[in-house]
Amino acid sequence: MKKLLPILIMSSLLLALVTGCTPNTPVKPSPVPTHSAAPTAALTPAPTMSAEPTVAPSGSPSAGADEIPGFVAGTVVDPKDVPDIVAAINKEYPKAEITSITHALYKDMQVYHITMTGTDDGTTQVYVRPNGTILPYEDNGGAQASASPKA
């Protein structure tokens, strides 16, 4: 019997270890928050940016009156919508027939790119600033997005 007692104690201990003997203490639930955290700052949408400048620096070539309303480089313009530009062409080239007018950028200026036929001196293309100033056409002189074909 003396040998049986240690075996019983060892087997009881092994059984307790295998079954996961736990103390008899009551399980306490974890604390539950009484209120939820609210954001301290409201999100506001990011400001939108326009591709067109609203204010040009003083003295820049596109400041103020030198901006074309609704300018988008390459846009075809109806001559009826720009009578002052047509008048400037007719004054400089009285026999010319305008074949196309488009918005263009020329040396960082918003201009009208004019193609025409029938001029006395053979001019077929010019740039006209919004104020009516006629600039000579330069094939690769800084013009961008001219949608009209060369005459």
LINHUNOR-V912555 format. One record per run of one state. SS is the DSSP state (h for helix, s for strand, l for the rest). FROM is the first residue (numbers start at 1). LEN is the number of residues. If there is no record, write none. Layout:
# LINHUNOR-V912555
ss:SS from:FROM len:LEN
ss:SS from:FROM len:LEN
This chain:
# LINHUNOR-V912555
ss:l from:1 len:1
ss:h from:2 len:18
ss:l from:20 len:44
ss:h from:64 len:3
ss:l from:67 len:9
ss:s from:76 len:1
ss:l from:77 len:2
ss:h from:79 len:3
ss:l from:82 len:1
ss:h from:83 len:10
ss:l from:93 len:4
ss:s from:97 len:10
ss:l from:107 len:2
ss:s from:109 len:9
ss:l from:118 len:7
ss:s from:125 len:5
ss:l from:130 len:4
ss:s from:134 len:3
ss:l from:137 len:6
ss:s from:143 len:2
ss:l from:145 len:7
